[in-house]
Every structure is written in C-alpha cells, then in structure tokens.
Amino acid sequence: MKKRLLLYPAIIGVFGVLIWVILEKGRLLPVKAVTAVTATAAPTATHAAGSDWWQYFENLKHPLSLLLLQIVVIMLVARLFGILANKIKQPAVVGEIIAGVLLGPSLLGWTMPSFSAFLFPAESLKTLQFLSQIGLAFFMFIVGMELDISKIRSKAHDAVMISHASIIVPFFLGVWLAYYLFTGFAPAGVSFPAFALFMGIAMSITAFPVLARIVQERKLTGTPLGTMAITCAAADDVTAWCLLAVVVAIVKASGLISALITILMSVVFVATMLWAVRPWLARTVQRHLARKRQKAAISAVFLTLLLSALAAEVIGIHALFGAFLAGVIMPQQADIKQLLTDKLEDVSVLLLLPIFFVYTGLRTQIGLLNQGHLWVVCGMIMLVAVSGKFGGSTLTARLMGQSWRQSVSIGALMNTRGLMELVVLNIGYDLGILSPEIFAMMVLMALATTFMTGPLLDLVAFSERKKGLLAV
C-alpha cells in the first residue's frame, strides 16, 4: 500500500519535471516576426486586454453567447407572463404570446431601442427562426398524435358539420373582407387570390391544443360538451391544415399546371403516409418494443418525422404539415405515444415554442397602427373573425340539436385561435402575402380571440347558474 502511495507522486513528479524541461528548452527557439497586418491590430488587442469588463461585454456579442442569453431572457419572460396569465384564469399560451409581442419592437424596441438592438440584432433572427421552426415541427407532431381519429368517426356527423361550418363561414367572410383590404394593404406583387385565400384560412383556424387544455383545466373532459368540442376541433384541425397545404401549394406554384402538379403530389404524399408508412411504422415500433429496444423504436419515429417534414417542404406544402401528418400516423399504442410526448413536449413547449412567440413578436410592429383608420380596420378584422368562427359554430351546433348553452360554449371554444393562428400568419408573412400592418392586426386578433374564450365560458356558466336559481 505504501509503495502505491509513493508511486503516484513519483509518476506525477517525473512527468512534471520532463514537461518543465521541454518548456525551458522551448524558450530558446526563435520567435517569428509579427507581420504588418497583425501589428496594426495590436493596439485593439492591448485595449481589450487593459479593460477586463469590456472584454466580458465583447464575449456576450459572440453568436453562441448571444443565443444563450436570448434563450434565457425568452424563457424567463415567457414563464413569468405564463404564470400571470394563469392567475387571471387564462391559458399560459396567452401570456407567452403577450411576452413575445412585448419583447419585440412594440414595447422593448420602442422604450429601449439600444438594448433591443443588442439583445436581438438583425443577424441573429435567422438562428431564432430555425430554432422556432424545429420547435414548431415537434409541437405539430405532438398535436397530430393527440388527435383521436376514432372519436371523430364515432361523432362524425355532428362534429364534421359543426367544424366545417366553423371553417366555411369565417373563410367566406375572410375572403369577402380581403376584397376591400386588398388595394390598400396587400404587399406589392401579391395577387388577389393569394391574399384572399390566406385571409380566409387565417380567419377559420382553431387552436386544437389550446382548446384541449382549456377543456382539461375546466374539468370538461369526458362530458358531452368536452367530447363534442374536442372532436369538432380535431376535425377542424385536419380540414384546416389540408386547406392550408392546398393554399400554400397554389401560392407557391408559378401557374395553374404547377399548382395542379403540387396538389397531386400532396395527395400522393398523404396517401403514401396513411396506407404505406403507417402500417410499416406500426410493425417496426411494435417489433422494437417487443425486443426491449426502446431507442431503436424512437429512432424510427424520429426518422419518419424528419422525412415527412422534408417531403412536405420539398413538395411545397410546408414542413409543418409533414410533421403534423407524421403525428397523425403514429401507432395507437398508448405507451409509445406517452413516451414520445414525454420526450418532446417539455423541450418544445417550455424551450422552443417561447422562441417562436418572441420571433413572432419581433415581426409584430403594433406601432405601425398609428392612424385611426388602421385601428378601424383592425376592429373590422376582429369583428369578422369572431362573428364568423363563434357565430358559425354556435348556430350550426344549435341546428344540430345542441342546447343553447352547449352551442354557445362550443362556439366560444372553436373561436380559440392561439398558437395555430400564429403559425398560419408566419407562413403567410414568410411567403410575402401579408403586409406588416395586416400581420400586426392579425396577431392582435389571435390574442383577443384566445383571451375571450375563458370569459365567454364563465358567462355561459354564470347564466346557467342564475337560471337554475330563478327556477328554484
């Protein structure tokens, strides 16, 4: 034991002495002369070395340091506003959207332009965009997995009628409104069909994930109202995303023939995913899980997700549709769905989605609405959005035999737009179809319609309680 104790310092000492000898010998080696270019840069290096605090500040400007700082600020602010939203009985996504808008030019860029320019320089936005797109792809994959196709089938008639009415009515109103807004607000070079179709789809979207969480928080899961609302939203989601894929294909196409080819390729892609990839994936995942190879099963799922998103992007219907479709075709086993959700949800919802909200907020310039007539237009957009989605869903639900209470509640829930609306708006903005003014108005509309869902449900519940007291 003593020999071993002596062996350790002997080894360290011998090699330490050898290293010192080499270093001492190396001092005698000739040093290359400093070039003229390096000599002119030397004063700056000396200045930086002489000011330690300035050096640390300069390190913050390094792309990786800046990205980490941005993520920390985004997470903290989004979490804070998410908690505040929950305090006033609003879903956390409302607070996170508000946080994104406040960190953009609408507040931070307006009150502290220098700090905003340091924290979110223009050259860093591409990195934030890529991270947000990855987060959205994961999130859309989870949304696709949460869709229960069997529930849509079991309540197909009523749900499809209500959901499709909640799409076609606001879609029509959005196209009709676009007719009056096109001349004054469409960007240069954008055709009316492209502008009108995007206004229509933006008016008719429903935020299925937010709606599902509201139903869960209000303990409506399993009730006739909760089941009908979630089924309607699921059918709405599938239909709206298919419509969005068609609209994007038409907008991106250079002509009618190109649009038809893109749509045909999209149909082939969806059919391949449903009838070829889906059974293959189910067999592959089941085989790996039976052999206790969990990582191999998850690798197969992630590969399917990435290839589906890639195929959708190459076809021209956006990668997010491919991610959503990959979620829809996931095997129905509860254990694999839970496993995937546990692995992806926290990263996408808590880390990457707030980046998307801030990225959207950085593009939202509420300060552009600096004239009275612009706020009038914003009010018109709000009115069309609410009357089309809320009114269309409520009246159709009533015609399908639902009570007025359930009809109004379904209308309020279907009027929830939230994150899904922002996804559609960002796609339209990236394609150059929506102007900055219209984009800002539509973001405000998405925020307002999501915010009003809770109060509308509370109002329905209050009127029902009051009616019961009067009856007694």
FENMOVEN-V849954 format. One record per residue. N is the residue number from 0. RES is the residue in one letter. D_LAST is the distance of its C-alpha to the last C-alpha in Angstrom with 2 decimals. Layout:
N&RES&D_LAST  N&RES&D_LAST
//
This chain:
0&M&90.36  1&K&92.52  2&K&94.13  3&R&90.73  4&L&89.79  5&L&93.06  6&L&92.68  7&Y&89.51  8&P&90.99  9&A&94.26  10&I&92.58  11&I&90.48  12&G&93.56  13&V&95.90  14&F&93.61  15&G&92.68  16&V&96.41  17&L&97.00  18&I&94.19  19&W&95.73  20&V&99.18  21&I&97.92  22&L&96.13  23&E&99.30  24&K&101.43  25&G&98.98  26&R&99.51  27&L&103.05  28&L&101.88  29&P&102.32  30&V&99.22  31&K&98.83  32&A&99.18  33&V&96.08  34&T&95.93  35&A&95.74  36&V&92.18  37&T&90.95  38&A&92.89  39&T&91.09  40&A&87.72  41&A&88.78  42&P&87.94  43&T&84.28  44&A&84.19  45&T&85.88  46&H&83.37  47&A&80.47  48&A&82.11  49&G&82.65  50&S&79.03  51&D&76.89  52&W&73.55  53&W&74.37  54&Q&75.18  55&Y&71.72  56&F&70.11  57&E&72.26  58&N&71.14  59&L&67.53  60&K&68.61  61&H&69.70  62&P&67.52  63&L&66.28  64&S&65.60  65&L&63.79  66&L&61.65  67&L&60.66  68&L&59.85  69&Q&57.72  70&I&55.75  71&V&55.22  72&V&53.98  73&I&51.75  74&M&50.17  75&L&49.57  76&V&48.08  77&A&45.95  78&R&44.66  79&L&43.89  80&F&41.93  81&G&40.18  82&I&38.96  83&L&37.92  84&A&35.95  85&N&34.09  86&K&33.31  87&I&31.35  88&K&29.64  89&Q&32.15  90&P&34.34  91&A&37.77  92&V&39.48  93&V&38.18  94&G&39.96  95&E&43.02  96&I&43.33  97&I&43.10  98&A&45.74  99&G&47.98  100&V&47.79  101&L&48.47  102&L&51.51  103&G&52.96  104&P&54.69  105&S&51.44  106&L&51.44  107&L&54.01  108&G&56.68  109&W&56.01  110&T&55.94  111&M&58.47  112&P&60.60  113&S&63.40  114&F&61.21  115&S&59.31  116&A&62.67  117&F&63.83  118&L&60.69  119&F&60.18  120&P&63.63  121&A&63.89  122&E&66.08  123&S&63.43  124&L&60.73  125&K&62.24  126&T&61.83  127&L&58.18  128&Q&57.67  129&F&59.22  130&L&57.17  131&S&53.93  132&Q&54.91  133&I&55.54  134&G&52.15  135&L&50.49  136&A&52.41  137&F&51.18  138&F&47.60  139&M&47.71  140&F&49.15  141&I&46.16  142&V&43.76  143&G&45.67  144&M&45.42  145&E&41.64  146&L&41.25  147&D&40.32  148&I&41.98  149&S&40.66  150&K&37.04  151&I&38.18  152&R&39.86  153&S&36.95  154&K&34.61  155&A&37.52  156&H&36.48  157&D&33.10  158&A&34.20  159&V&37.56  160&M&36.18  161&I&33.66  162&S&36.19  163&H&39.05  164&A&37.07  165&S&36.16  166&I&39.94  167&I&41.51  168&V&39.38  169&P&39.98  170&F&43.52  171&F&44.24  172&L&42.82  173&G&44.87  174&V&48.04  175&W&47.37  176&L&46.95  177&A&50.10  178&Y&52.06  179&Y&51.56  180&L&51.98  181&F&55.00  182&T&57.76  183&G&56.64  184&F&55.25  185&A&56.78  186&P&59.55  187&A&63.12  188&G&64.21  189&V&60.74  190&S&60.29  191&F&57.31  192&P&56.22  193&A&56.13  194&F&54.17  195&A&51.72  196&L&51.13  197&F&50.41  198&M&48.01  199&G&46.22  200&I&46.00  201&A&44.93  202&M&41.99  203&S&40.84  204&I&40.96  205&T&38.01  206&A&38.34  207&F&37.63  208&P&38.33  209&V&36.06  210&L&33.22  211&A&33.72  212&R&33.61  213&I&30.41  214&V&28.76  215&Q&30.24  216&E&29.25  217&R&25.56  218&K&25.66  219&L&25.17  220&T&28.41  221&G&28.12  222&T&24.72  223&P&24.94  224&L&24.47  225&G&27.07  226&T&29.49  227&M&29.37  228&A&29.83  229&I&32.74  230&T&34.30  231&C&34.16  232&A&35.64  233&A&38.33  234&A&39.34  235&D&39.28  236&D&41.48  237&V&44.04  238&T&44.28  239&A&44.43  240&W&47.12  241&C&49.14  242&L&48.93  243&L&49.94  244&A&52.90  245&V&54.00  246&V&53.63  247&V&55.64  248&A&58.24  249&I&58.60  250&V&58.85  251&K&61.40  252&A&63.50  253&S&66.55  254&G&66.27  255&L&64.68  256&I&66.83  257&S&66.05  258&A&62.29  259&L&62.52  260&I&64.55  261&T&62.03  262&I&59.11  263&L&61.16  264&M&61.99  265&S&58.32  266&V&57.44  267&V&60.29  268&F&59.12  269&V&55.52  270&A&56.85  271&T&59.29  272&M&56.61  273&L&54.28  274&W&56.90  275&A&59.77  276&V&58.72  277&R&55.41  278&P&57.00  279&W&59.95  280&L&57.73  281&A&55.67  282&R&58.93  283&T&60.44  284&V&57.49  285&Q&57.12  286&R&60.86  287&H&60.96  288&L&57.94  289&A&59.47  290&R&62.61  291&K&60.70  292&R&61.82  293&Q&58.67  294&K&60.47  295&A&62.17  296&A&58.85  297&I&57.39  298&S&60.65  299&A&60.31  300&V&56.75  301&F&57.83  302&L&60.86  303&T&58.68  304&L&56.39  305&L&59.38  306&L&61.23  307&S&58.18  308&A&57.61  309&L&61.35  310&A&61.51  311&A&58.61  312&E&60.30  313&V&63.67  314&I&62.27  315&G&60.65  316&I&56.89  317&H&56.31  318&A&56.41  319&L&52.65  320&F&52.05  321&G&54.52  322&A&52.77  323&F&49.39  324&L&51.02  325&A&52.68  326&G&49.29  327&V&47.97  328&I&50.93  329&M&50.69  330&P&50.78  331&Q&47.43  332&Q&48.18  333&A&45.53  334&D&48.22  335&I&50.32  336&K&47.35  337&Q&46.13  338&L&49.70  339&L&50.23  340&T&46.92  341&D&47.76  342&K&51.20  343&L&50.29  344&E&46.81  345&D&47.62  346&V&50.84  347&S&49.43  348&V&46.06  349&L&47.20  350&L&50.77  351&L&51.56  352&L&48.39  353&P&48.32  354&I&51.90  355&F&50.68  356&F&48.09  357&V&50.84  358&Y&53.28  359&T&50.80  360&G&50.29  361&L&54.07  362&R&54.18  363&T&51.30  364&Q&52.72  365&I&49.96  366&G&52.79  367&L&54.04  368&L&51.11  369&N&52.92  370&Q&52.63  371&G&49.83  372&H&50.18  373&L&49.78  374&W&46.35  375&V&45.51  376&V&46.59  377&C&44.51  378&G&41.46  379&M&42.29  380&I&42.50  381&M&39.07  382&L&37.60  383&V&39.33  384&A&38.37  385&V&34.63  386&S&34.36  387&G&36.48  388&K&34.96  389&F&31.29  390&G&31.25  391&G&33.38  392&S&31.40  393&T&27.98  394&L&29.17  395&T&31.11  396&A&28.27  397&R&26.11  398&L&29.10  399&M&29.44  400&G&26.06  401&Q&23.92  402&S&20.41  403&W&20.37  404&R&18.86  405&Q&21.64  406&S&24.18  407&V&23.73  408&S&23.84  409&I&26.98  410&G&28.46  411&A&27.96  412&L&29.58  413&M&32.40  414&N&33.13  415&T&34.20  416&R&37.99  417&G&39.30  418&L&42.50  419&M&43.14  420&E&43.33  421&L&45.87  422&V&47.93  423&V&48.15  424&L&48.98  425&N&51.72  426&I&53.24  427&G&53.34  428&Y&54.81  429&D&57.43  430&L&58.46  431&G&58.94  432&I&56.43  433&L&54.06  434&S&55.51  435&P&54.68  436&E&52.58  437&I&50.48  438&F&50.24  439&A&48.86  440&M&46.31  441&M&45.14  442&V&44.84  443&L&42.62  444&M&40.53  445&A&40.24  446&L&39.15  447&A&36.57  448&T&34.96  449&T&34.75  450&F&33.37  451&M&30.51  452&T&29.13  453&G&27.25  454&P&25.66  455&L&24.63  456&L&22.92  457&D&21.19  458&L&20.08  459&V&18.67  460&A&16.80  461&F&15.48  462&S&14.33  463&E&12.58  464&R&10.75  465&K&9.97  466&K&8.78  467&G&6.39  468&L&5.14  469&L&5.38  470&A&3.82  471&V&0.00
//
